[in-house]
Amino acid sequence: MQDKTVVCHCGTGFSRRRTLAGLACVAVDAAFGPASAKAVLSPSRAEDEGFMRLALAEAAKGDFPFGAVIVRDGKVAATGRNMGIRTNDPTAHGEVVAIRNFCASHPAGELKGATLYTTGEPCPMCMGAILWSGFARMVYAASIEQLSTKIGQIMTPSRTLAEAAPFETIDITGGVLAAEALALFK
């Protein structure tokens, strides 16, 4: 079994319930030995706010206010916005559209090591696509819990899916400009 690490940077994005659940995992680890995944909470990076603002601008143009930006080597490589209604495609979420846009002009293998910024914590479909694509890092604004106060959500956090993927390691940062992302829902 491979040892896998999930790094989760959430700033103020975690609720008390999630924090307590994380502490419970640490207690289980201490009692029974390490699991296949570990989580480390730490702050966002200096560049995150600027790239998230680009994702917010994409979200404002979407069928639903979700936008995504793919960054490689410090530069925007692709963008996407929710286009499910416009394209009659229920899989056209911002993250998936950004991945498709990237792959239209780059080899898919170049997603490995990239960062994806998204205005909402990815749903299970999008998080699966992010993991299969090999992103090194994923940064989101509003959490699934926060989004569920605005629209229906599958209540599975991205961290849960990342921990179920022992083939990949991903750095997760949450809560970057969450209030601005939530304000897009009117």
Disulfide bonds with the S-S distance in Angstrom:
none
